[in-house]
Amino acid sequence: MRSRNVLPGAALAAGLLALGGGRARAHDDLPPAIAQAGPAAPARAPGPFQLSLGVRSALFRSAGYDPFSTNDVFVQTGVMATWALRTSAALATAVGATWEAGTADASARGAETELSLRRLGVVVEERYAPRPWLYAFARVSPSWLRGTATLRDLSVAAPLSTTFDTLAVDGSAGAAACIPPRTHRITFCAVADGGYGWAPAQRLALAPALPAPDRDKAGVTTLADLAPRGAFYRLALALTF
């Protein structure tokens, strides 16, 4: 009687062992990458610090810009550094600084002309991020603008030039798309924005860099007022960490 009770139990145990062994062999047959892979790590939001390098193209419709360019386009290269403070799950406020510089040159009445503009400003930016790797932004950037206009006339012993300093302000909106970080904090982003940059018109009275008696003899060359303002767009590559 005891042996009859043992045989069904032994058969059940043997079946369970066989089933477990079959599952183990099926798992062993999977490629190592599939057998060891765990759940994918979720994409993390980019870090608060951002450094970017970009190119800004602006349209200057001012008549005072015509002697310095064959078209209305003025191009500057710039760098920007910002720090963002997250205010909610999808919103953040960023503050920082920017530096942009560019030069345009042409010929006017047989003389070589050159205009350089340099801009140092602060940045205030509101960001909305519906996804960790994508955000839209609105940006305001008041700045200090310095310009130098130069005319090289062969009939004058020294180039004619003038320098001006003024306040300026930019307003723009744009978006950034990033590569989501998974195992590190460094993120690469492509950033694009467009808007309008405003600065007051500047009187251009160019004088040679000569001693006072000689400068008075050479006189002053006056050009049309330059208004370094207009619509612009900017493309940049950014590093966020």
Secondary structure, DSSP 8 states (H G I E B T S, - for coil): -HHHHHHHHHHHHHHHHHHHHHHHHHHHTS-HHHHH-----------SEEEEEEEEEEE---GGGGGG-SSSEEEEEEEEEEEEEE-SSSEEEEEEEEEEEEEEEEEETTEEEEEEEEEEEEEEEEEEEEETTEEEEEEEEEEEEEEEEEEE-TTSSS-EEEEEEEEEEEEEEEEEEE---SSSS-EEEEEEEEEEEE---EEEEEEESS-HHHHHHH--EEEEEE---EEEEEEEEEEE-
